[in-house]
């Protein structure tokens, strides 16, 4: 089985991304964790954890969100899925426009290009019309 990329953006609901990393580790899946700057703040505020703490499991590799050449963004890497959990409205908009300016968005765009599983967990509420259009 290939690796799973878990990307945590700055939307509320960082606990969902944290728990996903924990469960995947328990299931003995290899996880590549990518956290945006805003995601780092939200993770600390909501869960009192840093990305480095989440990456303590031997099955979790923390990648730098500024490193768009990282394995998570490689079309030839054995990546089974990319999960953006939670996905902010900003990240969603970038994906809808095809903007891959950081490792989170680049990994998701490569997943679409390679026809890999891409799961988006949007966490904006209430949704603005532009968010609904970006989800379409």
N, C-alpha and C positions, 0 to 999 in steps of 0.2 A: 504494500500500500504506500501511496505517496504521502507527502506532507500536507498539512492544512494551514493556510495562512489565516490568522485571526488579527484583524485590524480594529483598533479602538480609536474612534474619532472623538471630538469634543462634545458630542451630544450627551444629554443626561441619560442615565441608564448604564453607566460603566460597569455596574454589577453584573449585567448580562454578559458582557465581554469577559469579565473576570471569571465568572462561573463557567462559561464555555471553555476557557483555557483549562480550568481545573478538571472538568469532566473529560475533555479530550485526553488530558494527561492520564487520568484514571483508566481510560480505555486503551492506554498504551499507544496513542497516536502521536506522531511527531508534529509539533506545532511551531510555526514561525510567527512570532508576535511582533506586530508593528503598531506603534502608538504615536499619534500626532501630538504636537505641543499642547493643544487644547485638551486632547484626550488624557495626557499626563496630569494636567491640572484637575480635570473632572474625576479621574481615577483616585487621586489623592483626596479630593474633597468628599466624594461619595463613599469611598471604600477604605480610605486611610492606607492605601497601598501605592507603591511605585511600580512602574513596569519591571524594574530590576527584581523586585520581590516576586512578581508573578513568574518571572523567568528562572526561579530557583529550581524548578523541576528539571531533571536531566533530559526530559523530552521536549523542553521549551527553549527555543533560541530567540533571543531578542535582537531584532534588526533595527538599524537607525533609519528613521523616517526620511532623512535627507539623502540616503544612499539609494538612488533610483537604479543603481547597477547591482543591487543585492539579489540574492537567489530568489526571493519572493517575486521579483519582477522578471524573471527569466522565462522565456517561452520554452526553453529546452529542459527546465528543471522538472522533477517529478512532483508536481503540485497537483493534488486531487481537487482542492476547492479553496476559494477565498471567501471569507465571511467578514463583512464590515459590520461590527456589532459593538456599540451602537453606531449608526450612520447619521451624521449631522446633515442639516439642510445644505450646508456649504459643500460637503463632500459629495452629496447626492447631485448637486448642481454641476460640480466639476465632472462627475462621471457621465452625466447626461450630455455634457458638451464635449466629452472626449479629452478632457484636460488631465494629463498625468504629470503633475508638477511635484509630487512627492511619492514616497514608496507606497503609501496606502492607495492613492489613486492609480498609480502606475501598475501595481499588482492587480487591481480590479480590471483595468483596461486590458492587460495581458490575458487575464482569465477570459474575458469576453472574446478576445482575438483568437485564443486557443480553444475556444468552446469548452472551457472548464466550468465546473459548477461555481456560480457566483451568487452568494446570498447577501442581501442587503437588509439590515434591520433598522428602518428609519425610526427616529425618536423625537421628531418635532411635533408639538401639539399646542394649539390646533394647527392643522396644515394650512398653509397659504396656497392660493391657486397655483403659484409657481412651483411649489413642492409637488403638488399633484401632477402637474404637467411633466416635471422631471422624472416622476415615477412611471409615467406611461411608456 
